[in-house]
Every structure is written in structure tokens, then in C-alpha cells.
């Protein structure tokens, strides 16, 4: 009897899983393995919201495997050591894994290959399945990656994506392979009640329902904050409970006029992953330095805490930050706005904001989080690195009647229309009744300081 191990990482699904298919095709028995990696926790990436979502994903993956005659094996500890241990217990000669993108994932693959080879076993690294098109599949002349989105999008759009694979009908697992207990979100402290549910079954249900009811209107409604008309599929794409290649295929099939606008957002994910795969240091260092001397000290720390607490005095910023704390998720327009406010209006290091997002976001992803923060801070791939988003203008444009703001900032309930975005302009008696702070900083003063810092007076 031949045995292979398939290591699940950020691809917690049975549909469209090439490493699983390869393992099943090449062996009589397969060990589906997930390792709760100590290295991930040591890097500070094991945040409660993502841990809870992950627990849902693993429970669903195990249930689906059991429906097919198999089960999920869960181990904890050093990923390399645990994979080698399981392979030895099962008598497996081959281990299959999808390629990672981050520097940590790339180093882990190298260590795993070397350790398995010392035991006379082989590691098969398949193309990344966390993206629709693998990083490095398209490159510009003279470079290993695209540094500007638009030409990448043109090349990406011209490529034929691989045909998604169906889920296997049967998965036979060898007897006698021990497993840790499945983790559960029960007992994880500090997670919000509104945190999304994880798992492939939930992801596929959400994709089907959203495609049916919202996708056709995506282009005109995706920036409408009050409508909440985005797909909210980002946690499922991050954990790989949905295949980006399949999402693109299904969107383009009778997706209506909103399909290509939505597919463009999937391409943005791929773009950031191919940047990080080529430049892993961009997770912590400026992709394009502007030689910023970010503010620090007591005042900057107090202003940053007000930003985290949703008490900046700018309703759009505060609403988005409170949504993040309440749901572990934030509308993309809100993400751009609050990141611009922190890095350009308050002139605080983008890494401070990126860390806070990773502490709370259920879809917190090194590639998308860090590189979107850099894009907004002007140290990344944005071709207009000095642009500053005005929270008042943005609010009036994308939440014109203040519905989104009042949803998350109840102190402003009763203020109607666009006035909700400038409460400091209310009459004295109206203003005195509000339990809401004055603005941390005048926007013009923040803009002037940023221009001086970037040498653009």
C-alpha cells in the first residue's frame, strides 16, 4: 500500500485543490494534515479572530473528509518536525503542498524539503492556490514581477486560468495516525459576536447567494458604504476555503455587468501576492522608500490610540475603526480612508496601522494587508504616492446621507444628511449635546505637515 501526505496550509477546502488531487492520484491512501504551526504564533500572526475562523474551517474540512470516508489529522508544534513525524508514522514517501508566498512560507518549504530528503522522502510543491494565477506566471521584460497594477491586470486578463478541479468523491486515510483534537472557537476570548463563520461550506454558500443577488450591481455599489454590497468573501479567500480561480470562473459565468469590476478586485489580490513573492521583505520594509521620519512620542501615541478607538472626531474614520473592532472586518473604502488618515494626516508609520489591522482582521493577510497599507502610505506600488484622502469629502461621496456613520457612531444619531460628516459645524446648543470628540487635528494642518515631511511644499 502506498501512502502520501497532503499538507493543508492556506487552502482549507476540497474543491479545486491540486495538491490533494495529485496525492490521491499517486497513492492508495492519503493523510490530510494540518499543523497548528508554532512559527505562525511566534510571529504574532495567531490573532483570536483568525484563530476562531480557522477553527470553523478545520471543523468543516474534517466533516467533509468524513463524508468521503476520510478525516483530517491535526498536529501542533513545529510544522517541519510534525510533517516529518506524520510521514514516518504513515510510511509515506511523498508529501504534497501548495507553494507559499510569504518569506516565512518560502523558508518553511526549504526546511521541509531538506528534512524530508534526509529521511529519503520527497516534497512536491505545487503552484500556489491562494491566487487565481500563480505568482511569477506573468512577468514584465527585465523584472521578476510587475510593480504597477494596470499593466499586470492587462497581462493577467489575457491569461487563461486553469480549470478548477471538482472535490474528490472518496478519500481513504490509513489507520493508526493519531490526531490532536480539532480546535474550537468556544473558549477563545475577545472575539466579537459578529465575527463571520468560517469553512468551505459557508464560503460556497455565501458565494452562491452573493452572486445571485449582488454581483450584477457590484460596479455601481461596491463603494456604497451604507449598502454593504461587497461580497465579504475576503476571509474565505485568505484561508483558502474558496478557490480564487473558481471564484473568477463563476463570476464571469452569467455574472452580468458587475462581473469584471469584481474580477478586477481578485486581480488586485494576485498582484499583491506576486509582489510579495518576489520581494518578501516588503512585509516589513518600504517597497519604495520616501525617507519618511514618521512621528513618534507621546502625542503621536495618544493620537494613534484615538484612531484605534474610533475617537478621532472624524465620523467616517471613527465609523470604520469601530466596524473593525465589532466585526473583525472593514469595508475596503473604509480601509483606504483610515490608512490614509493615520499615515498622511497624522503622519504615523504604516507599520503601526498594519499591525493593528493584523490584530483584528479575520482576513488579515500579509500580502494584502501590508502592501495595501504601503500603497496608501505612498511607500508601495501607488503611482500617486502623495495622494491624501479627505475623510469629509469621502464621507459625503460614499455615505451621503450618513447611514453608515450613524450605524457605527450612535453618538451622532439624529444628525441628518451630510451634516453628520462635519459635526463640529453644528450650532453651539446642538454640539454641546453630543458625546463626541473634537477633531484630533485640522485637516489642512495635517496636509501641510505631510507635504513638508515629503518635501512637497
SVG drawing of the C-alpha trace seen along z (x, -y; Angstrom):
<svg xmlns="http://www.w3.org/2000/svg" viewBox="-33 -78 53 80">
<polyline fill="none" stroke="black" stroke-width="0.4" points="0.0,0.0 1.4,-3.4 0.7,-6.5 1.1,-10.2 0.7,-13.2 -1.0,-16.4 -0.3,-19.4 -3.1,-21.9 -2.0,-25.5 -4.0,-28.4 -6.1,-26.2 -8.6,-24.7 -11.0,-23.2 -11.7,-20.1 -12.8,-21.7 -10.1,-22.8 -7.2,-21.5 -4.4,-20.3 -2.1,-19.0 -4.9,-16.8 -5.7,-15.6 -2.1,-14.8 -1.7,-12.9 -4.9,-10.9 -3.8,-10.0 -0.4,-8.8 -1.1,-6.8 -3.6,-4.2 -4.0,-6.1 -3.6,-9.8 -3.1,-11.6 -4.8,-15.0 -2.7,-17.0 -2.9,-20.4 -0.3,-21.6 -1.0,-24.4 2.4,-25.9 4.3,-27.4 6.1,-29.6 2.9,-31.4 2.1,-32.0 5.7,-33.2 5.4,-35.7 2.3,-37.3 0.0,-36.2 -2.1,-33.9 -4.8,-36.6 -8.0,-35.5 -10.4,-36.5 -8.4,-34.5 -8.0,-31.6 -11.8,-31.4 -12.4,-31.5 -9.7,-28.9 -11.4,-26.6 -14.5,-26.7 -12.6,-26.0 -10.9,-22.9 -14.1,-21.6 -15.8,-21.9 -12.9,-20.4 -12.9,-17.4 -16.6,-16.9 -16.3,-17.0 -13.5,-14.5 -15.5,-12.2 -18.4,-12.3 -15.9,-10.9 -14.6,-8.2 -11.6,-10.1 -10.7,-12.5 -8.4,-15.4 -5.3,-14.9 -4.3,-17.9 -1.0,-18.3 0.6,-21.1 4.2,-22.3 7.0,-23.0 5.5,-22.4 8.6,-20.7 9.0,-18.4 5.3,-17.4 5.1,-16.7 8.2,-14.5 6.8,-12.7 3.4,-12.0 5.1,-10.9 7.2,-8.4 4.2,-7.1 2.3,-6.6 5.2,-5.2 4.6,-7.9 7.3,-8.6 5.7,-11.7 4.4,-15.0 2.3,-17.4 1.9,-21.1 0.8,-24.2 3.5,-26.9 3.5,-29.7 4.1,-33.3 5.5,-35.0 9.1,-34.8 8.1,-32.6 6.3,-30.1 9.2,-30.0 11.7,-29.3 9.4,-26.6 9.2,-24.8 13.0,-24.9 13.4,-23.4 10.7,-20.8 12.3,-19.7 15.7,-19.3 14.3,-17.4 12.2,-15.0 15.2,-14.3 17.3,-13.4 14.6,-10.8 14.5,-9.5 11.2,-11.2 10.1,-13.8 8.4,-17.1 6.1,-18.1 5.4,-21.8 2.5,-22.6 1.6,-26.1 0.1,-28.4 -3.7,-28.0 -4.3,-31.1 -4.3,-33.1 -6.1,-32.7 -2.9,-33.0 0.3,-31.8 2.9,-34.4 5.5,-34.7 3.2,-33.2 3.4,-36.6 6.3,-38.9 7.4,-42.1 10.5,-42.2 13.6,-42.7 11.9,-42.1 10.7,-39.2 7.4,-40.9 5.0,-43.7 5.4,-46.8 2.4,-48.7 -1.1,-47.2 -2.6,-48.3 -0.1,-46.5 -0.3,-43.5 -4.1,-43.5 -3.8,-43.6 -1.5,-40.6 -3.4,-38.8 -6.7,-39.3 -5.2,-37.8 -4.1,-34.6 -6.3,-31.5 -6.8,-30.5 -6.6,-26.8 -9.9,-24.9 -11.0,-24.3 -11.0,-20.8 -14.0,-19.1 -13.9,-17.8 -12.9,-14.1 -15.6,-11.6 -13.6,-9.3 -10.6,-10.0 -9.0,-6.9 -6.8,-7.6 -4.5,-4.9 -5.4,-3.6 -3.4,-4.4 -2.4,-8.0 -3.1,-10.0 -4.5,-13.5 -4.9,-16.3 -8.4,-17.4 -9.9,-19.8 -9.7,-23.4 -13.0,-25.2 -13.9,-28.9 -15.5,-28.2 -13.1,-29.4 -11.3,-31.9 -11.6,-35.1 -12.1,-38.5 -13.8,-37.6 -16.8,-39.7 -20.2,-38.1 -20.5,-39.4 -17.4,-37.6 -18.0,-35.8 -18.4,-32.0 -15.6,-30.0 -15.4,-26.9 -15.7,-25.8 -19.4,-25.0 -20.2,-28.5 -17.9,-30.1 -19.5,-28.3 -23.0,-29.2 -22.0,-32.8 -20.5,-33.0 -23.6,-31.4 -26.0,-33.7 -24.0,-36.9 -23.5,-36.0 -27.2,-35.6 -28.3,-38.8 -25.5,-41.3 -22.8,-40.7 -24.7,-42.3 -24.7,-45.6 -21.2,-45.4 -19.7,-48.1 -22.0,-50.8 -22.5,-49.8 -19.2,-48.4 -18.1,-51.8 -21.5,-52.5 -20.7,-52.1 -24.2,-52.0 -25.4,-49.4 -22.7,-46.9 -22.9,-45.4 -19.4,-43.9 -19.0,-40.1 -17.4,-39.7 -15.5,-36.8 -12.1,-38.0 -11.8,-35.8 -12.6,-32.8 -10.1,-33.8 -7.5,-34.3 -8.0,-30.9 -8.4,-29.3 -11.9,-27.9 -12.7,-29.3 -10.5,-28.9 -9.8,-32.3 -9.7,-30.6 -13.2,-29.1 -14.5,-32.5 -13.3,-34.2 -14.8,-31.5 -18.2,-31.6 -18.3,-35.4 -17.6,-35.5 -20.4,-33.0 -23.6,-35.0 -22.2,-37.5 -23.7,-40.5 -22.2,-43.9 -20.6,-43.8 -18.5,-40.7 -15.4,-42.3 -15.3,-45.0 -15.4,-42.2 -12.8,-40.2 -10.5,-43.2 -10.5,-43.1 -9.5,-39.4 -6.7,-40.5 -5.6,-43.1 -5.1,-40.2 -3.0,-38.3 -1.0,-41.5 0.0,-41.9 0.8,-38.3 3.2,-38.3 4.9,-41.5 5.4,-39.8 6.6,-36.5 9.3,-38.4 10.0,-40.9 9.3,-39.1 10.9,-42.0 8.0,-44.2 6.1,-42.7 8.1,-44.9 10.2,-47.3 9.2,-50.1 8.9,-48.8 9.8,-52.2 11.2,-54.4 10.2,-58.0 12.7,-58.5 9.9,-59.3 10.7,-60.3 7.4,-59.2 6.1,-60.9 6.7,-59.3 6.4,-60.3 3.6,-60.8 1.3,-62.9 1.6,-60.6 0.9,-57.6 -2.2,-59.3 -3.5,-60.2 -2.9,-56.6 -4.8,-55.3 -7.7,-57.6 -7.6,-56.3 -7.7,-52.7 -10.6,-53.5 -12.6,-55.3 -12.4,-58.7 -10.6,-60.9 -13.5,-63.4 -13.8,-62.5 -17.0,-60.4 -16.0,-58.4 -12.7,-57.4 -14.3,-56.5 -17.2,-54.5 -14.8,-52.4 -12.5,-51.7 -15.5,-50.7 -16.7,-48.4 -13.3,-46.7 -13.5,-46.2 -17.1,-45.0 -16.9,-42.6 -13.2,-41.9 -13.7,-43.2 -13.9,-46.6 -15.3,-47.8 -12.5,-48.3 -13.3,-52.0 -13.0,-52.4 -9.6,-50.6 -8.2,-53.1 -9.6,-56.1 -8.4,-55.1 -5.0,-54.2 -4.6,-57.5 -5.7,-59.3 -3.1,-57.5 -0.2,-57.7 -0.7,-61.0 -2.9,-63.2 -1.4,-62.0 1.9,-61.0 2.3,-57.8 4.3,-54.8 2.2,-52.5 3.6,-49.5 1.7,-50.7 -1.6,-50.6 -0.8,-47.3 -0.1,-45.7 -3.4,-46.9 -5.2,-45.5 -3.5,-42.2 -4.5,-42.0 -8.2,-42.3 -8.9,-41.5 -10.3,-38.0 -9.0,-38.3 -5.6,-39.7 -3.2,-38.6 0.5,-39.5 0.4,-40.2 -2.8,-42.2 -2.6,-43.9 1.0,-45.0 1.0,-46.0 -2.3,-47.8 -1.0,-49.8 2.1,-50.6 0.1,-51.6 -1.9,-54.0 1.1,-55.3 2.8,-56.0 5.8,-53.7 4.4,-50.9 3.2,-50.5 0.9,-53.5 1.8,-55.7 0.5,-58.7 2.3,-58.2 1.5,-61.6 -2.3,-61.5 -4.3,-62.2 -7.9,-61.1 -10.1,-63.7 -12.5,-61.9 -15.1,-64.6 -15.1,-64.6 -15.0,-60.8 -17.9,-60.6 -20.1,-62.9 -19.3,-61.0 -19.7,-57.4 -22.1,-57.8 -24.1,-60.9 -27.0,-60.6 -24.8,-59.4 -26.4,-56.0 -23.0,-54.2 -21.7,-56.7 -24.8,-56.6 -24.7,-52.8 -21.3,-52.7 -21.2,-56.1 -24.5,-56.2 -23.4,-59.5 -24.4,-61.2 -27.8,-59.7 -30.3,-62.4 -28.0,-64.4 -29.2,-64.0 -27.7,-64.2 -24.2,-65.4 -24.0,-67.4 -23.1,-64.1 -19.7,-64.3 -18.9,-67.7 -20.4,-67.7 -18.0,-70.5 -20.0,-72.9 -23.3,-72.3 -24.7,-75.2 -23.4,-75.5 -26.5,-74.0 -26.6,-71.1 -22.8,-70.5 -23.0,-70.6 -25.4,-67.7 -23.1,-65.4 -20.8,-63.0 -18.4,-63.1 -14.8,-64.4 -13.5,-67.4 -11.2,-66.6 -7.7,-65.5 -6.2,-67.8 -7.3,-70.3 -7.2,-68.5 -5.4,-71.4 -2.7,-71.4 -2.2,-67.7 -1.9,-68.1 0.6,-70.9 2.7,-68.8 2.7,-65.8 3.8,-67.9 6.6,-69.4 7.7,-65.9 7.7,-64.7 9.4,-67.8 6.5,-68.9 5.8,-72.4"/>
</svg>
